[in-house]
Amino acid sequence: DLIDWEYAGMSDVANDFGTFVVCSQYDEAQGNKALDFYFDRHATSEEHRHFWGLVVMAGWCWYIWSLVKEAEGASVGEWLFIYYRYAVDYIDKVLGWYDQAETK
């Protein structure tokens, strides 16, 4: 087993999940399977929307990072677009899950 203690306890655990899904280029089905594996059970609706919210945020964060790197002269290549797509492809869906939870 390998344990990465670099950011242990410094942030929401869903941050790592978000970056994992984005950098693995998982689709929603693959991400949901990984999420259930993470919890060793089906994620609750609250966990599901929270962790997918962090997929959106990871996409956005890495997209901004890519823009900075490109502005500094480093080529990020297709990753700039990949990061961007995760932010925009899932934002409306995740916000919809939060809206549904508020109306219950």
VENSUL-V232117 format. One record per run of one state. SS is the DSSP state (alpha for helix, beta for strand, coil for the rest). FROM is the first residue (numbers start at 0). LEN is the number of residues. If there is no record, write none. Layout:
ss->SS from->FROM len->LEN
ss->SS from->FROM len->LEN
This chain:
ss->coil from->0 len->13
ss->alpha from->13 len->11
ss->coil from->24 len->3
ss->alpha from->27 len->12
ss->coil from->39 len->5
ss->alpha from->44 len->27
ss->coil from->71 len->7
ss->alpha from->78 len->25
ss->coil from->103 len->1
